[in-house]
Amino acid sequence: MNMILPIFLVDDDAAVRDALCLYLEATGFTVRTFNSAEAYLGELDTMGRGVLVLDQRMTGMSGLELQSELKMRGLEMPIIFITGHGDVPMSVRAMKEGATDFLEKPFRNSDLLASIEQVLAQDTEKMEDYLYQAGIRDKYDSLTPREREVMEHIVQGLPNKSVAKLLGVSMRTVEAHRGRVMEKMDARSLPDLVRMAEFCV
């Protein structure tokens, strides 16, 4: 089981909150509970990212309003909505706003667990993609201005001879730059370098 992120459980029903907290902690998750959206927002600055398991209808700010508030603050948080009053328009809106799932009470604990595990798997994949792309950008930053010029032309499919003519240098110079570009970018082939170039803008 992937358990990178903690679970933040926001529900104004104490019985539901306690039962879900016990279940999730028993399966190995770190869980923090909040009895309102406002209580969660009040401690937001002290917490990192987590999976937000969020009741839709609560006293005060609703789950959808909290989702909108987080989005307005530029915080990308995986959200699973739980509600006893679910309807199609509400679930569609939640999903369009970026929610991962929408579970209607009463639901099985195993359904919630499956949803959380799906979120964690997606988050791990996104983080791996982010680190991969950040690594490529770091390598690109290590290139000299001339090496970047050469890279720009060769990923467009231009042969060394044409690149040399464009840059006003010898073909041997282009070949030397090309070799350093491939080495610094850790590119195994030209198609590999072309794929990397997508993240170097």
N, C-alpha and C positions, 0 to 999 in steps of 0.2 A: 504494500500500500504506500502511495506517495503522500507524505505529510509535510510538505514544505511550509505551507501557510497555516496559521492558526484559524480557528473558527470564531467569528463574532456573531452571536445570536441576539437578535433584537426582536422582542415580543412582549407585549404588555400583559399577557396571560401568564401568571406565575407558575401555574401547574404545567403548562406546555413548556415553558422555559426550563423549569427544573428537570422535567422528564427527558427532554432532548439533550440537555447538558449532561445528565448522567449517562445516557446512552452513548453520546459521542465521546465522552471522556473514557468510557469503558472500552471503546474501540481504538483508543490510543491518541485521540486528538487533544490539542490544547484548546480550551473553550473559554471565551469571556462572554458574559451575558449582560444585557442591558434591557431595562423595562420600558424604554421609549427611544425614539429617534433622537430626541434632544439630548438624552443621557449619553448616547453613543457619540454624537457630535461634540459633546463637552469634553470627551476624552480622546478625540480623534488625533490631536497633536502628539499624544504620548504613545501612539500605537503605529506600527508599520502596516503593511498590507496584510490582508487576510481574506478568507471567504466569508462574505456577509450573508447570513441566513436571516431573512428579513420578513417579518409579518407585514402584510399589506395594510390592514385596517387597525390602527392603534389610536389611543387617546392622544390628541395633539397632532404632530406631524405624521402623515401617512408614510407607508413604505415607498410609494411612487414619488412622493415629495422629497423624501430623503435621497432617493436615487438621483433625482434632478439636482438636488443641492450638491451632491458629490461630483456630478458631472460638471456643474457650474464652477466648482473649485479645481477642476482639472484632475480629479482623482479617479483613476481607473481601477475599480474594485469589482471582482467577480461577485455576482449577486444571485442568490437563489431565493425567490419569493415563496412564502407560505401564507395561505389565507383560508379562512372559513367562508369567505364570501366571494370566491373567484367567479369571474365571468369572462367571456371571450374577449370583449374589447379591452378589458384591463390586462389580460395576459398578453394580448397582441402588443399593447403599448409598452408593457414592461420588457418584452423581448426586443422590440424595436429600439428601446433605449439602452439595450445591451445586457439585459438579464440573461443568465445562463439557463435557468429553469424556473418553472412555476408549478408549485405543488399545492393541491387543494386539500385542506383538512377535512376529514381525517385521512392521513396518508400513513403508509407503512414506514417504519424507521429505515428499513432496507432501501426504500425508494430514495430517501434523503441521503443515505450513505452513498448510494450509487451516483447520485447527482453530484455530491461533493467530490467523489473520486474522479468524476469526469472533468470537473472544474480544475482539479489539481493537475490532471494529466495535460489539459490544455494550457495551463499556466506554465508548466515545466517546458512544454514545447515552445511557447512564446518566449520564455526566458532564454532557452537555448538558441532560438533564432536571433534574439536581440544580441546575445554575446557573440555569436558568429558574425553578425553584421558589424558590430562594434570592432571586432578583431580585424575585419577587412578594412574598415575605415582607418584604423591605426596603422596598418601596413601601407595604405595609400598615402597617409600623411608623411610616411618616411621617404617617399619618392621625391627626387629633385623636380623642379619645374619642367626641365627638359624631358625627364623620364615620364612625367605625367602627359606631356604632349605626345610622346611616342606611344604611350599606352592608349591614349584617346584615338589615335589614328589606326593602330593595329586592331583594336576591338571593333572598329568599323569595317574591318576586312581589307584594309589597304596593304598591299605588299611592301616589303622593305624599300624597294626601289622608288615607289611613289612617295613614301614617307620621307625618304632622303631628299627628293626633289622639292617637296612641300616645305621642308625645314631648312633647305639650303645646306645640307651636310652630306658627308659621304655615306654610302650604303654600309660600310664597315662600322661607322659611328652609330648608325641606327641599329645595327645588329648587336653592338655592345650595349646600347641602352635597353634594347629589347630583352637581352639576357639578364640585365640587372633588374628590370621590371618583373620578369618571371620569377627571379630568385627572391626579391623582396616581398612579392605578393604571395609567395608559396604556391604559385599556379603550376599545375602539372601539365597543362596543355592550353592552347589558345581558347578552346571552348570554355575551359575552367576560368580563364581570365575574363572572358566575355560575361560570364555569370557574375563574377565578382564586381565588374564595372557597374552593375545595376545599383550597388550600394555605395558608390563612391561619388555620387553627385553632391 
